[in-house]
């Protein structure tokens, strides 16, 4: 069973209209994604955990400069999660059809430590100029 994430339960999950820009890490399936909403807001999305038919994703809204800092190794993903630009993360649970079944506005303090990127981990990936 996925652990309960404390925070503000969102009545209408906000991420239904996200489009996939890039798969940044793939191991058996996509693990780290870059997605964008119709208004252009970027989200760095990490696979966090699974239990049976549910998967948990951590969605970090961020701007281009923060994305470039993370992708160049100047900032760790964990540092970005601990200090989100908009003051929050989203914990999003999806079913086997990728339908959002629950979304919670929260912070890293609500997650078990083993569900977050390790503090020393970096994500050094060249970003397309078109972002």
C-alpha positions in Angstrom: 0.0 0.0 0.0 1.3 3.4 -0.9 2.0 5.6 2.1 -0.5 8.4 2.8 0.9 11.8 1.7 -0.2 14.7 3.9 -1.1 17.9 2.2 -4.0 19.5 0.4 -6.0 16.9 -1.6 -6.9 18.5 -4.9 -10.5 17.9 -5.9 -9.8 18.1 -9.6 -6.4 16.8 -10.5 -4.6 19.6 -12.3 -2.4 17.5 -14.5 -4.8 15.9 -16.9 -3.8 18.0 -19.8 0.0 17.6 -19.5 1.9 16.8 -22.6 5.2 14.8 -22.6 8.2 16.9 -23.8 11.0 14.4 -22.9 11.7 11.2 -21.2 14.8 12.0 -19.2 15.4 8.5 -17.6 14.1 5.1 -18.7 14.5 1.9 -16.7 11.9 -0.7 -17.6 9.6 2.2 -18.2 9.8 6.0 -18.0 11.1 7.1 -14.6 11.9 10.8 -15.0 9.9 13.0 -17.4 9.6 16.6 -18.5 6.0 17.6 -19.1 4.2 20.8 -19.9 0.7 22.1 -19.4 -1.2 24.0 -22.1 -0.2 27.3 -20.5 3.5 26.4 -20.9 4.2 25.5 -17.2 7.0 22.9 -17.1 6.9 20.0 -14.7 9.8 17.7 -13.8 8.1 14.4 -13.0 9.7 11.6 -11.0 8.5 8.0 -10.6 8.5 7.5 -6.8 6.8 4.3 -5.8 4.2 1.6 -6.8 1.8 -0.7 -5.1 -0.2 -3.2 -7.1 -2.2 -1.2 -9.6 -1.1 2.3 -8.4 2.0 4.3 -9.2 3.1 7.5 -7.4 4.8 10.3 -9.2 6.3 13.5 -7.8 5.6 16.5 -9.9 7.7 19.6 -9.5 6.5 22.8 -11.3 9.5 24.8 -12.4 10.8 27.4 -14.7 13.3 27.1 -17.5 16.2 28.5 -15.5 15.6 26.0 -12.7 15.3 23.2 -15.2 18.7 24.2 -16.7 20.3 24.4 -13.3 19.1 20.8 -12.5 20.0 19.4 -15.9 23.5 20.9 -15.8 24.2 19.5 -12.4 24.4 22.9 -10.8 21.4 22.0 -8.6 20.4 18.5 -7.5 16.9 17.3 -8.1 16.5 16.9 -4.3 17.6 20.5 -3.6 15.0 21.6 -6.2 12.3 19.5 -4.5 13.2 20.7 -1.1 13.0 24.4 -2.3 10.3 24.4 -5.0 10.0 27.7 -6.9 6.2 27.7 -6.3 6.5 26.5 -2.7 5.0 23.0 -3.4 5.2 19.7 -5.1 2.4 17.4 -6.3 2.1 13.8 -5.3 0.1 12.1 -8.0 -1.2 8.6 -7.9 -2.1 7.0 -11.3 -3.7 3.6 -12.1 -2.7 1.2 -14.8 -4.3 3.3 -17.5 -2.3 6.4 -16.4 -5.5 8.0 -15.1 -4.9 10.2 -12.1 -6.8 8.8 -9.1 -5.4 11.2 -6.5 -3.3 14.4 -6.4 -2.0 16.1 -3.3 -0.3 19.5 -3.1 2.5 19.0 -0.6 6.2 19.3 0.3 9.1 16.8 0.5 8.6 16.5 4.2 5.4 14.4 3.5 7.3 11.7 1.6 9.2 8.8 3.0 12.9 9.5 2.5 13.3 6.4 0.3 10.7 7.7 -2.1 12.7 10.8 -2.9 15.9 11.3 -4.9 19.0 10.9 -2.8 20.5 14.4 -1.9 23.7 13.7 -3.7 22.1 12.4 -6.9 22.5 14.7 -10.0 20.7 14.8 -13.3 23.0 15.9 -16.0 21.2 15.8 -19.3 21.5 18.2 -22.3 18.3 20.1 -22.8 16.9 20.9 -26.3 17.3 24.6 -27.2 13.6 24.8 -28.0 12.6 24.6 -24.4 
